[in-house]
């Protein structure tokens, strides 16, 4: 999810009563809710490097153990050498309390990230396998609205109930979206014609703003079929309305491009890659596009262009 959502989760947890557990509870929850995204520094080495590196080491099971300890150590040091150095009479922060809050905040981050189509490598560093929830769009304004209202009202009233209601509402919303995704996947699978090429993989993922719609990708081997699922339409989806896209993976030039470092990094991240190949005077232009995000080479995200020499 986006940094706004993670920050609001940390703030809502604090306003729900956890900020009363120990001094420095609020900053611990806010920092911890965003700490796994320290891997954003990978963009220093380029976008494709970041795609191949992010949502891994700092989002995996080992990080869920290490990061809370690191954050607790930093907060205890700040408490001892900065906060109480300025105010010697201040009550000391509880290391145990800070560790619990750090763990809650840090764990909330990959749990949220697991819900979207981007996914995380939850088992890093033991496995680089990607896991995808396909439940929430990566930027969900409905989460912002519920959590923001809860944090704001809890702060004004100095009572935890609005934040607790907001967290409960978000949990219910996530549950409804998860059930909707599962039911939609089942519906999509049943509309595929019998005797066809067969579905090898399927994605039914949320889209921006509209919780009733989904973006569908069917992997049929040599082709993807893509289109929209809409619960407000009858029927929500028809197989004949799905657009067929050849993957191009069986083209020798597609195999050659995998050896290029940039392409290799992109493909380690891509979930439904397909290849558009164009012969030009300067060489062979290979467009690699991830169908979960785009179907055109000009897309601002989810596409990469690589030129191979003749």
ABEGO torsion letter per residue (X at the ends): XBAAAAAAAAAAAAAAGAAAABBGAAAAAAAAAAAAAAAAAAAAAEAAAAAAABGBAAABAAAAAAAAAAAAAAAAAAAAAAAAAABAABBBBBAAAAAAAAAAAAAAAAAAAAABAAEBBAAOAABABBBBAGABBABBAAAAAAAAAAAAAAAAAGBAAAAAAAAAAAAAAAAAAAAAAAAAAAAAAAABBBGBAEBABBBBBBBBGBAABBBBBBBAGABBBBEBBBAABOBABBAAABBBBBAGAABAAAAAAAABAAAAAAAAABABBBBBBBBBAAEBBBBBBBAAABABAABABGBBBBBBBX
